[in-house]
Amino acid sequence: MSVRIGQLIAFFFRSLFWSLNLLLSLFTLLGYWLLYSLPTEHWSAGMVMISIPVVWVLNLVCVIFWLITRPWRSWLSAIVLILGVVLFGQRTFAWNTTAGTPPAGIAVKVFSYNVLSFGLENYWERRYSSPKARRIINYVLRYDAPIKCFQEFHVAAGVPDYDVVRRFREAGYRYSVFLHPEAATSNDGAVGAAIFSIYPIIHSDREVFNTNNGLVWANIKVGNDTIRIINVHLQSMGIRVGNVLVQDKLTGVKHETRGVLSALRYGFIERREQIQRVERHIRESQYPVIVTGDHNDTPYSVVYERMRRILPNSFEEAGHGFGFTYNRLPGFIRIDHQFHDPDLPVLNFETINYVRYSDHYPIAGTYLVK
């Protein structure tokens, strides 16, 4: 009798798990359709799309479970996963080989880094010479790239170590453009997005989205040609997983979770509008364009898909591995991107994930100006 009861319980839970597996597969296919077709750009669709990596993991769990218990049922999630690899594998994991000898032209490296204000938003960091701030500032000054783009750029001109704009100019980056140029010589200057270039900038402009976010662009003369660099910093994702995990009471977890979901919703709405303004600057350019920066959105988003339909993604064409760029929980996301004009082929793309000074990793793409 007890054996039969045990069999009934096992049957019940297998049936329940199979029903959940069916719902999971349908939800995953819904995410595929929304991302591949973009039938709507509503924030709720964004919530479904951004969950695609999570539901992949859940589908993998289903495959393993059914292989152990009922192997024939593993086909459902297996097919869903294979379809995901076919549709979105390249934007998830890049396996590009090292390029051979490039054609004739000038190889130009574009470096991009959200520097988290160098830590200088802290009063004591500005007032006294901080080893942490000095290390990240020295790193970005010494990195070998003729064009450098930053987000959350900060200066404290009253302290020689932190008079970063002056130090860049002394290092040979004579040309620059800032989202908030009035802050570039301040003792506490939140410059925001910034571009520095060894090559001449013949024209530039900026567009502020809000206090912290916006874009700057520069038409840069490289040899006999001109290219446009657009450096963007879009609305934050609002993901603060660490705040949820440190809560020791259920009410605190609920409050922080609601805060994360509300911030995600607001971020989806804001970035959808902001990326349309980025697209306008791409369309209006008479020169080939490279877009770089902190997009604050994953490869499974409206922002990424819209950009991808206009310009190829540099990581997908020349990157390696997963290319995660966020140096905080949850960690396994890529939210800093570069997109390039086909007339500026990418030779190499790197996520510099051993540099941990900020909450983002630097990225760098090398492009051929023919």
C-alpha positions as CSV (number, residue, x, y, z in Angstrom):
1,M,0.0,0.0,0.0
2,S,2.8,2.4,0.9
3,V,4.5,1.6,-2.4
4,R,1.4,2.5,-4.3
5,I,1.0,5.8,-2.4
6,G,4.6,6.6,-3.2
7,Q,4.0,6.0,-6.9
8,L,1.0,8.2,-6.9
9,I,2.9,11.0,-5.2
10,A,5.7,10.6,-7.7
11,F,3.2,10.6,-10.6
12,F,1.6,13.8,-9.2
13,F,4.9,15.7,-9.0
14,R,6.1,14.5,-12.4
15,S,2.8,15.6,-13.9
16,L,3.0,19.0,-12.1
17,F,6.6,19.4,-13.3
18,W,5.6,18.5,-16.9
19,S,2.8,21.1,-16.8
20,L,5.3,23.8,-15.5
21,N,7.7,22.7,-18.2
22,L,5.1,23.3,-20.9
23,L,4.4,26.8,-19.5
24,L,8.1,27.5,-19.4
25,S,8.5,26.5,-23.0
26,L,5.6,28.6,-24.1
27,F,7.0,31.6,-22.1
28,T,10.5,31.1,-23.7
29,L,9.0,31.0,-27.2
30,L,7.1,34.2,-26.4
31,G,10.3,35.8,-25.5
32,Y,11.9,34.7,-28.8
33,W,9.0,36.1,-30.8
34,L,9.0,39.4,-29.1
35,L,12.8,39.9,-29.5
36,Y,13.1,38.6,-33.0
37,S,10.1,40.4,-34.4
38,L,9.7,43.4,-32.1
39,P,5.9,43.5,-32.6
40,T,5.7,45.8,-29.6
41,E,8.2,47.9,-27.6
42,H,6.0,48.1,-24.4
43,W,7.9,47.8,-21.1
44,S,6.1,44.6,-20.3
45,A,7.6,43.0,-23.4
46,G,11.0,44.2,-22.3
47,M,10.5,42.4,-19.0
48,V,9.8,39.1,-20.9
49,M,12.8,39.6,-23.3
50,I,15.3,40.4,-20.5
51,S,14.4,37.1,-18.8
52,I,15.6,35.0,-21.7
53,P,18.9,33.9,-20.2
54,V,17.1,32.9,-16.9
55,V,14.5,30.8,-18.7
56,W,17.4,29.1,-20.7
57,V,18.8,28.0,-17.4
58,L,15.4,26.7,-16.2
59,N,15.0,24.8,-19.5
60,L,18.4,23.2,-19.0
61,V,17.3,22.1,-15.6
62,C,14.2,20.6,-17.2
63,V,16.3,18.7,-19.7
64,I,18.5,17.2,-17.0
65,F,15.6,16.3,-14.8
66,W,13.8,14.5,-17.6
67,L,16.9,12.7,-18.8
68,I,17.1,11.2,-15.3
69,T,13.5,10.3,-14.9
70,R,11.6,10.3,-18.2
71,P,14.2,10.7,-21.0
72,W,11.6,11.1,-23.8
73,R,10.2,14.2,-22.2
74,S,13.5,16.0,-22.4
75,W,13.0,16.8,-26.1
76,L,10.7,19.8,-25.4
77,S,13.1,22.0,-23.5
78,A,16.0,20.7,-25.7
79,I,14.3,21.9,-28.9
80,V,13.6,25.3,-27.2
81,L,17.3,25.6,-26.2
82,I,18.5,24.6,-29.7
83,L,16.2,27.2,-31.2
84,G,17.6,29.8,-28.9
85,V,21.1,29.0,-29.9
86,V,20.2,29.3,-33.6
87,L,18.4,32.6,-33.1
88,F,20.5,34.3,-30.5
89,G,23.6,32.3,-30.0
90,Q,26.0,34.9,-31.6
91,R,24.8,37.7,-29.4
92,T,25.2,35.5,-26.3
93,F,28.6,33.9,-26.9
94,A,31.2,34.9,-29.5
95,W,33.7,32.5,-30.8
96,N,35.5,34.6,-33.4
97,T,39.0,33.7,-34.5
98,T,41.8,36.2,-34.4
99,A,41.9,38.2,-37.7
100,G,44.9,37.8,-40.0
101,T,46.8,40.7,-41.6
102,P,44.3,43.6,-42.1
103,P,43.9,45.3,-45.4
104,A,45.5,48.6,-46.1
105,G,44.2,51.4,-43.9
106,I,44.5,52.9,-40.4
107,A,43.6,50.7,-37.4
108,V,41.9,52.9,-34.8
109,K,41.1,51.6,-31.4
110,V,38.1,53.0,-29.6
111,F,38.2,52.6,-25.8
112,S,35.0,53.0,-23.7
113,Y,34.6,52.8,-19.9
114,N,32.0,53.8,-17.3
115,V,34.5,55.0,-14.7
116,L,31.9,55.4,-11.8
117,S,33.1,59.0,-11.3
118,F,36.6,57.7,-10.4
119,G,35.2,57.6,-6.9
120,L,35.5,61.4,-6.7
121,E,31.8,61.9,-5.9
122,N,32.9,61.2,-2.4
123,Y,34.0,64.4,-0.6
124,W,37.0,62.8,1.1
125,E,38.2,61.2,-2.1
126,R,38.4,64.6,-3.7
127,R,40.0,66.3,-0.8
128,Y,42.8,63.8,-0.2
129,S,44.9,61.9,-2.7
130,S,43.1,58.5,-2.8
131,P,45.1,55.4,-4.0
132,K,41.9,54.0,-5.6
133,A,41.2,57.1,-7.6
134,R,44.8,57.5,-8.7
135,R,44.9,53.9,-9.9
136,I,41.9,54.2,-12.2
137,I,42.9,57.6,-13.5
138,N,46.4,56.5,-14.2
139,Y,45.0,53.4,-16.0
140,V,42.7,55.3,-18.3
141,L,45.5,57.8,-19.1
142,R,48.0,55.2,-20.0
143,Y,45.8,52.8,-21.9
144,D,46.9,52.8,-25.5
145,A,44.0,54.0,-27.7
146,P,43.8,57.2,-29.7
147,I,40.1,57.7,-29.0
148,K,38.7,57.3,-25.5
149,C,35.1,57.5,-24.4
150,F,33.9,57.7,-20.8
151,Q,30.6,57.6,-19.0
152,E,30.2,59.1,-15.4
153,F,33.4,61.1,-16.0
154,H,34.3,63.3,-13.0
155,V,36.9,65.9,-12.2
156,A,38.2,67.7,-9.1
157,A,40.4,70.4,-10.7
158,G,41.5,71.7,-7.4
159,V,43.6,68.6,-6.7
160,P,46.4,68.1,-9.3
161,D,46.0,64.3,-9.4
162,Y,42.3,64.7,-10.1
163,D,42.5,67.5,-12.7
164,V,41.8,64.8,-15.2
165,V,40.9,67.0,-18.2
166,R,44.3,68.8,-17.9
167,R,46.1,65.5,-17.5
168,F,44.5,64.1,-20.7
169,R,45.5,67.1,-22.7
170,E,49.1,66.9,-21.4
171,A,49.1,63.2,-22.4
172,G,48.3,64.2,-26.0
173,Y,44.5,64.1,-26.1
174,R,44.1,67.7,-27.2
175,Y,40.6,67.3,-28.6
176,S,37.6,66.6,-26.4
177,V,33.8,67.0,-26.1
178,F,31.8,66.8,-22.8
179,L,28.1,66.3,-21.9
180,H,28.5,69.0,-19.3
181,P,31.4,71.2,-20.4
182,E,30.9,73.7,-17.6
183,A,32.0,71.0,-15.1
184,A,35.3,70.2,-16.8
185,T,37.3,72.7,-14.8
186,S,35.3,72.5,-11.6
187,N,36.5,71.4,-8.1
188,D,33.6,68.9,-8.1
189,G,32.6,68.4,-11.7
190,A,30.2,65.7,-12.9
191,V,31.1,65.9,-16.6
192,G,29.1,62.8,-17.6
193,A,29.8,61.4,-21.0
194,A,33.1,62.5,-22.6
195,I,35.2,61.8,-25.7
196,F,39.0,62.4,-25.8
197,S,40.9,62.1,-29.1
198,I,44.4,62.4,-30.3
199,Y,43.0,63.0,-33.8
200,P,41.4,66.4,-34.6
201,I,37.7,66.8,-33.8
202,I,36.3,68.9,-36.6
203,H,32.7,69.2,-35.3
204,S,30.9,67.9,-32.2
205,D,27.7,68.3,-30.2
206,R,25.9,66.9,-27.2
207,E,22.4,66.0,-26.1
208,V,21.4,65.8,-22.4
209,F,18.7,63.2,-21.6
210,N,18.6,64.0,-17.9
211,T,21.2,65.1,-15.3
212,N,23.3,61.9,-15.6
213,N,22.4,60.5,-19.0
214,G,22.9,61.7,-22.5
215,L,25.2,61.5,-25.6
216,V,28.1,63.3,-27.1
217,W,29.3,62.9,-30.6
218,A,32.4,64.0,-32.5
219,N,33.4,64.0,-36.2
220,I,37.0,63.0,-36.0
221,K,39.6,63.4,-38.8
222,V,41.6,60.2,-39.2
223,G,44.1,60.5,-42.0
224,N,42.2,61.7,-45.1
225,D,38.9,60.4,-43.8
226,T,36.4,61.5,-41.2
227,I,34.4,59.2,-38.8
228,R,31.7,60.0,-36.3
229,I,32.0,58.6,-32.7
230,I,28.8,58.7,-30.7
231,N,29.3,58.0,-27.0
232,V,26.0,57.2,-25.1
233,H,25.0,56.7,-21.5
234,L,21.4,55.6,-21.4
235,Q,19.1,55.3,-18.4
236,S,20.2,52.9,-15.7
237,M,18.7,49.5,-15.5
238,G,18.0,49.9,-11.8
239,I,19.3,46.4,-10.9
240,R,20.4,46.3,-7.3
241,V,20.4,42.6,-6.6
242,G,22.7,43.1,-3.7
243,N,20.2,45.3,-1.8
244,V,17.6,42.5,-2.1
245,L,20.0,39.8,-0.9
246,V,21.2,41.6,2.2
247,Q,17.6,42.0,3.6
248,D,17.1,39.9,6.7
249,K,13.3,40.3,6.8
250,L,10.6,39.4,4.2
251,T,9.2,42.9,4.3
252,G,12.6,44.3,3.3
253,V,13.0,41.8,0.5
254,K,9.5,42.7,-0.8
255,H,10.3,46.4,-0.6
256,E,13.6,46.1,-2.4
257,T,12.1,43.8,-5.1
258,R,9.3,46.2,-5.8
259,G,11.9,48.9,-6.1
260,V,14.0,46.9,-8.6
261,L,10.9,46.1,-10.7
262,S,9.7,49.7,-10.7
263,A,13.2,50.9,-11.7
264,L,13.3,48.3,-14.5
265,R,9.9,49.5,-15.8
266,Y,11.0,53.1,-15.7
267,G,14.3,52.2,-17.4
268,F,12.7,50.3,-20.2
269,I,10.4,53.3,-21.0
270,E,13.2,55.9,-20.8
271,R,15.8,53.9,-22.9
272,R,13.3,53.2,-25.6
273,E,12.8,57.0,-26.1
274,Q,16.5,57.7,-25.7
275,I,17.6,55.2,-28.3
276,Q,15.4,56.9,-30.8
277,R,17.4,60.1,-30.3
278,V,20.6,58.1,-30.8
279,E,19.2,56.7,-34.1
280,R,18.5,60.3,-35.3
281,H,22.2,61.2,-34.8
282,I,23.2,58.1,-36.7
283,R,20.9,58.9,-39.6
284,E,22.0,62.5,-39.8
285,S,25.7,61.7,-40.0
286,Q,27.3,62.1,-43.4
287,Y,30.3,60.0,-42.1
288,P,30.5,56.3,-41.0
289,V,29.6,55.9,-37.4
290,I,30.8,54.0,-34.3
291,V,28.4,54.0,-31.4
292,T,29.9,53.1,-28.0
293,G,29.0,53.5,-24.4
294,D,27.0,52.3,-21.5
295,H,23.6,51.3,-23.0
296,N,22.4,49.8,-19.7
297,D,20.5,47.1,-21.6
298,T,21.3,43.5,-22.4
299,P,21.5,41.8,-25.8
300,Y,17.9,40.7,-25.2
301,S,16.3,44.1,-25.3
302,V,14.5,46.6,-27.5
303,V,17.5,48.9,-27.4
304,Y,20.0,46.3,-28.5
305,E,17.7,44.9,-31.2
306,R,17.0,48.3,-32.6
307,M,20.6,49.2,-32.7
308,R,21.5,45.8,-34.2
309,R,19.1,46.4,-37.1
310,I,21.0,49.6,-38.0
311,L,24.6,48.8,-37.3
312,P,26.5,45.5,-36.7
313,N,27.5,44.8,-33.1
314,S,31.3,44.7,-32.6
315,F,31.3,42.0,-29.9
316,E,29.3,39.6,-32.2
317,E,31.7,40.1,-35.1
318,A,35.1,40.2,-33.3
319,G,34.6,39.4,-29.6
320,H,35.3,36.3,-27.6
321,G,33.4,34.4,-24.9
322,F,30.4,35.9,-23.1
323,G,31.8,39.4,-22.8
324,F,30.1,40.3,-19.6
325,T,30.7,44.0,-18.7
326,Y,28.9,44.5,-15.4
327,N,31.2,44.2,-12.3
328,R,28.4,43.8,-9.7
329,L,25.6,41.4,-9.0
330,P,24.1,39.7,-11.0
331,G,27.4,40.0,-13.0
332,F,26.5,37.7,-15.9
333,I,25.2,40.6,-18.1
334,R,26.6,42.6,-21.0
335,I,25.3,46.1,-21.0
336,D,28.2,48.1,-22.5
337,H,28.3,47.8,-26.3
338,Q,29.9,49.1,-29.5
339,F,28.1,49.2,-32.9
340,H,29.9,50.1,-36.1
341,D,29.2,51.1,-39.7
342,P,30.0,48.3,-42.2
343,D,32.4,50.8,-43.9
344,L,34.5,50.7,-40.6
345,P,35.1,46.9,-40.3
346,V,36.0,45.7,-36.8
347,L,39.3,44.0,-36.5
348,N,39.2,43.1,-32.8
349,F,36.9,43.6,-29.8
350,E,37.8,43.0,-26.2
351,T,36.1,43.1,-22.8
352,I,38.8,44.0,-20.4
353,N,37.4,42.0,-17.5
354,Y,40.5,41.9,-15.3
355,V,40.2,45.7,-14.7
356,R,37.9,46.0,-11.7
357,Y,38.2,49.6,-10.6
358,S,34.6,50.4,-11.5
359,D,31.2,48.7,-11.5
360,H,31.7,48.2,-15.3
361,Y,34.6,46.6,-17.2
362,P,36.2,48.6,-20.0
363,I,35.6,47.6,-23.6
364,A,37.7,48.3,-26.7
365,G,37.2,47.8,-30.4
366,T,39.7,48.2,-33.2
367,Y,38.4,49.4,-36.5
368,L,39.8,49.8,-40.0
369,V,39.6,53.3,-41.5
370,K,40.3,52.4,-45.1
